[in-house]
Amino acid sequence: MATSPLPLNKLTALSPLDGRYQSKCARLRHFFSEFALMHARVKVEVEWLLHLSAQRGIKEVPAFAAGDMKFLRELAERFSMLDAARIKEYDNKINHDVKAVEYFIKEKIGARKSQALSKCGEFVHFACTSEDINNLAYALLMKNAREKIVLPQMRALIDTVRALAKRHAKQPMLARTHGQPASPTTVGKEFANFAARFARAHDDFAALPMLGKLNGASGNFNAHLAAYPKLNWERIAATFVCRRLKLEYQPMSTQIEPHDHLAALCDGLRRFNTIALDLDRDMWGYISLGYFRRKVKGEIESSAMPHKINPIEFENSEGNIGVANALLQHFSEKLPVSRWQRDLSDSTVLRNLGVAVGHSMLALEESVKGLSKLGLEKDRIDDDLENNWEVLAEAVQTVMRRHGVKWAYEELGKLMRGGATRDEFRAFIEALEIPEEAKRRLLEMTPANYTGRAAEAAAKWSAGATSMRRG
């Protein structure tokens, strides 16, 4: 077997995210690649230097002229692959990725030939530990990924499920509890159930705070106070995090921001994924029952059996959720745990956030794709209802109880358990000693119209009467 390295492309990539699914995951590179992390670090370092220049008590860093401020901001805004390669050169030499960013910025400042900037090169990364930069960079990346990738994909799934709830709000369907025929529902109501769950999980995930800290090597502003003992460094740091980076300030930490907020984000995404997994498996089951048929054109579902139309999107989604949730659970359990004031075990874990997000987004996209291919098999659903008149036993025994018929549940169970025909059902009702009005209503019931408020509930959710935002 050849041992020479293969060129890296979508056919040789180790991860399917960069291989088979490259086109679907390419947008995630803006948030979770090495380039993206470098870019975010540069932004944090630049903004920190600009923030220092705005502090009256730090005379060594003058208030920059507009041109110098523009130059510094453009280091981040116009960050390029050539810039990233230069940082990597420093990293390869000194084996420290954050210090490499500091050297890169200093190099750029030196080339600027600005008298003001040349005087404050040593204030790049001033009083910072690497984790001050890293925690803020990852928070920015996750915040942007949540807003631009994850939440829109969640809403796409919610919108798709709501549309199906609206379309099929009134279509009666045999329910199944423990896999057995049970009191009917409607197709739309079952989609509405998922819409409601998704919406709550979406809102909870969207509301989670993104935290950041900047307080030095042990979280006590030691170096800051050594250099400028009279400055209110906690106020300076809080203002920086909140106003310049638009994050929430973390006031208490060791060297590392404790990552509890990242753990909560992982748990929130995992919860949404788990609801999608429940949907995937239900849809798989309904397709198996023949309630839905996948509409395909020109696709081959089986290499041996030409007749097969398989629920592959829901199976793909299920598989990707398994990978994503395994990683997300590990992240949420590992990231908040660090030995004493700092260990480095979180570093490689954080670099895999994009892997978990990537598999999550693949899963949700596959669910949307699968749902968009569904065709309702109304005749099959209606036949199932007509063949299971025993599901009306719940209604009958409840009415019998109201009117004082003793042993109603037990007597009805003798007839209905194991199945009952329409004629057997009607004969039982006719023989009951209950008021004629109650008997008439029972005789008017069929499995198809015994759906309670299912249709109304489906219509309410599909029409947006219940907002994603809880008030």
N, C-alpha and C positions, 0 to 999 in steps of 0.2 A: 504493500500500500504506500502511495506517495506521501512523503512527509514535508515536502516543501510547502510553504504557506500559500494559500489561495488568495487571489485578489479579492478585496472586500466589495461585494455588491449584494443585491437582493437575493441572489441565488446561493451565496456563500455565507451570509450573515448567520451568526449563532442564534440570535433571537428572531422569532417569527415576526415580531413587531418591526424589525428592520429588514425582514426578508419578505415572506409571503404577504404580510399586511402593511408593507412599506407605504403604499399610497394612502391607506386609511389613517396611518399614524404620523405621517410627515408633519402635520401641523403641531404635534406635541413637541417637536424639536425646539420650537421657540421658547419652551418653558422648562424642559427637562434634560436638555443636552449639556455636554461639557461647555459648549459655546454659550448657552443660555446662562449657566451658572457664572461663568467668567463675566459676562455682560452685566449681570445683576450685582456682582461684587464691585465692578468698576463704578456702577451707579451709586452704590452705598458709600464707597470711598470718596467719590467726587462730592456727593451731597454733604458728607461729613466735613470735608475741607471748606466748602461754601458756608456751612453752618458755623464753623469756627470763626470764619472771617466776619460773621455778623455779630459776634460777641464783643461787647465793649471792653471787657476785662482781659482780652487776649490781644495786646498791642502788637505782638510779633506777627500776627496774621492780619494785615490791613484789610479794610473793606475793598473788595476787588472792583476794578472798573468794569463797565458793561462788557467790554471786549474780552477781558479775562474770564468773566463769568460765563459768557457765551462759549468760549474755548473749552472751559472745563465741562460744561454740560454736553457739549458735542462729543467729548470723549466717550460718553455713554450713549448718547442718541445716535451717533454714527459709528458705533462699535462694529468692526468688520472682522472677517475671517483672518485677514492679515494681522489685525490686532491680537486676536486670539492665538494665532501661531506664535507671535512674539512673546506673549505671556507663557506659552508652553515652552519656549526656549529657556526662559528664566527658570521655570519649574523643573525642567530636565537637569538644569545645572545645580540648583540649590535644594531640590526635592521638597519644596514647600509651595503649595498652590496659591495660598493667600498672600504670602510675602512676594510671590512673583507678580501679583497684581499691583502691589505697592511699587515695586521696581518699575513696572511698565508705566504707571502714572508719573512717577518721578522723571522717567526718561522723556516722556511727552512734555512735561512742564519745562524741563531743561532745554528742549528744542524750541520752545515758544519764544525764548529771548525776551521775556517780560520781567522787568525789574521787580515788580510786586510778587509775581509768582516765584521767581528765583529765590526770594528771601524765605519762602515758607515751604520749601520742598520737604523738610523734615516734619512738617505737620500733616503730611499724608499719612494716614493710619495712626494719627496721634492718640496716645493713651489706649489704643485698641488691642485687644487680643483677637486672634483669628476668629473665634466664635462670635465676637461682636459683629463681624462682617458677615459670617456665614449664616447666622440665625436670621439676620435681616434679609439677606439675599434669598434664602429659601422661602421666607414668608412672602416676599414680593412675588416670587415665581409661583407659589401655590395660590396666592390671591388672584393673580392674573389668569392662571390656568382655570381656576374655579369659575371666574367671571366669563371668560371667553370660550372655554371648551366644555367644562363639566356641566355647569348649569344649563347652557343651551341644549346639550344632548339629553339631559334629564327632561327638560321641557318638551323636547321633540317626542319623547316616549309618552309623556303625559298627554300631549295633544293628540297623539295617535290613538291612545286608549280611550280618551274622551270622545273622539269622533266615532269610534266603534260603539261606545255606550249610547250615543245619540242615535246612531243608525239602527241599532237593534234593541232599543229601549223596551219595545212592546212585544218582542218575539219570545213567547213562553218557551221554557226549557226545563227538562227534568233535572232536578238537582241530585247530587249524590253525596251522601255522608257515609263514611267508612266504605266507600266504593259502591254502596247499594242505593237503589232508587229512594228518593226522599222528596219532601214537599217542594213543588216546583218554584222556579224563579224565572227571571227573563235573562236572555243572553246579555242584554244591555246592562242589567243590574250587576252581573258578574264582572263586566269590564269596569263599571262604576266603582265597585269595591276597590279595584286596583288603582283607579284614578285617585280616589280619596287617600289611599295609603301612600302612593307616590307623592302626592302634593304635600302631605305633611312631612315626609322625609326630605323632600326638596327644600321646604321652608326651613326646617331644622338645620340642614346642611348649609344653606345660604346665610343663615344668621350667626354661624359660628365665628368668633372673633379671630383675627390674625394678629398675633402678638410678636413683639420684638423688644430686645434689650440692648443696651450699650453701656456697660458698667465695669468693664475691665476683667482682669485675670481671675479674680475670685468673687466678682460681683459686688465690690465694695468701693469702687472709684479710687482705689489706692493710688495709682499713678496720676490720675487726674488731680487729686488733692496735693500730691507731692509737688506737682508743677505749679498749680494755681490754687493755693489753699483757701482763698477767699471767695471763689466762685461757687455758685449753687449748681453743682454738676448734675444732680438728679433732675433739676428743672431743665437744664440745657439738653440732657439726653432725652427726656420725655418730649420736649418740644421738637427735637429732631425726629424722633420716631413717629410722632403723631402728625405733625404738620408737614414735614418734608417728605416722609415716606408713606403717609396715610395708613399707618398701622396703629394698632392699640399698644400702648406702652406696658411692658412687663416690669413692675417695680422691684420684684424680688427674684433673685437667681443666684446660683453659684457662677462658675465661669460660663456655663452653658445656660441658655434659655431652656427651661425644663421640658420643652416639647409637648406639654400636655395639650396645647391647642392643636398641634399636628396630629396627636393621637386621636383627639376628638374628630378631626377632619377625616381621618382614616376610618373611624367607627361610623361616621355619618355616611360616607360613601359606601361602606360595606353594608350598612342597613338598606340603602336604596338598592344596591345590587341584589341583596337577599330577597327583596320584594319582587325584583325582576326575575329572579330564579323561580319563585313561586308561580309567577305568570307563565314563564317558559314551560314549566312542567304541566301546568293546567292546560295550556294550549296544545302541548304534545298529546295529552290525554284526550282532548276533545277532537283532535284530528284523528286519533286512533279510533274513536267511537264513530267517526264519520260525520260529526256535527259541522266540521269545516273541511274544505278541500283547498290545498294550496294551488294557486293559479300560476302555472309555469309555462314557459314557451321556449323551446329550443334547449332546455336543460336536460342533462342526463343524470338521473337519480341513482341508478344502480348499474354497475358494469355487467351484471348477469341477468337481471330481471327487468325487461323493458317497461313493465306495467307500473313500476314503483314510482310514487311521488312522496318523498320522505320529508319529515318536518325538520330539515337540516338547519335552518336559521335558529330555531329554538334550541336545538342541540348544540350548535356552535356557541350560542349565547351562554348556555349552561356551563360548557367547558371553560369558557373565558372567565366567567364569574368564579368558578372554582379556583383558578389560578390567581385572579385578582384578590379575592377575599382571603386566601391563604396568606398572601403577602401583606395585605392591609391589617390582618389580625396580628401578624408578627410585628409590623411597624408600631401598632398601637400599644403592644405589650412591651416592646423593646425600647422605643425612643424615650419614654419618660424615665428610664432607669440608667443612671450613670454612677460609677464608683466615685465616692467622695465629691470633690469639686469638679472633676472632669476626667473622663476617659474618652478614647477615640472610637469606641465601638459604634457610635451613632453615624460616623462619617460615611462608611460604605453603605449603610442602610438608607440614609437620606438620598444617596445617589440612585437608588432604585425606586424612588417615589414615582417616577415616570413610567416604570414598568407596570406598576399596579394600576395607575391611571389609564395607561394604554389598553390593558386587558379589560378594564371596566368600560371604557368607551367602545371598544370592539363589541363587547357583550350587549350594551344598550343599543348600539346601531343595528346589530343582528336582530334584536327583538323587534325594533321598528320595521326592519325589512321583512321579517316574517309576518308581522301583523298586516303589513300592506299587501301581502299576497293572499290573504284569506278570502275564501268565498264561502258564504253560509249555505249549508245543505238543509234548507227548511223542511223538506219532505222527511228527511231522516230524523230530524228533531221532533217533528210532529208525530211521526210513527212511534217514537219512543214514549211520548206522552200517552198516546192512545193505548199502548200496550201495558200501561202500569197504573190502572185505576186504584190500586191499593194505596197510592200515595195520598188519597183523600181521607184515609183513616184518621189522620190527625184532626182534620176538621170535624168529622162525624163524632168522634169520641169526646171532643171538646164541647160540642153542642149538646150531646147526650148528658154530659156532666152538668151543664147549666140547668137542664130541665130535670135533674134529680134521678136520672136513670142509674141504678146501681150497677157496679161492675162493668161500666161502659167500656173501659179500656180492655178489660179481659175478654168480654164477649166479642168485641170487634176484632181482637187479635185472632180469635179462633177462625174467623172468616178470611181476614185480609192477609195474615202472615203467610208468605209463600206465593202471594199473587191473588188477584181477583179480576173477574171480567166486569164489563159495564153492566151487564144484566144482573150479575150477582150483587153488585153494589146497589143498584136501584131496588132490587127486591128487599134487601136488608133495610133500606131507608123506609120503604113503604110499610114495613111491619113495625116500625118504631112507634112507641106510645109517647109522642111529643106533639106540641102544638102544630097545627097544619102549616102555619106561616114558616116555622123553622124547618119543617119537612120539605116545603116547597123550595126554600133556598138551598137546601142540601141537594135536592134533585136537579137543580139548575147548575150545580157545580160539575166541572169536568177538570181533568188534569191540566188542560190548556188554559182555563180561566182562574184556577186556584193559585194565584201568584202574589196575593197580598198587595203590598205597596211597591213591589219591585220596579214596575214601569215608572212610577212617579219618582222614585229615588234615582233611577238611571237618568231620567230627563233633567232632574235638578242638577246633577253633577255635570252632565254633558253640556248643559246650557251655561255653565259657569256661575250658577247661582251661589255655589259655595266657592269662595276664593281660595287660592293657594295660601294667601296670607290670612292667618287666624286673627280675628279681632274680638 
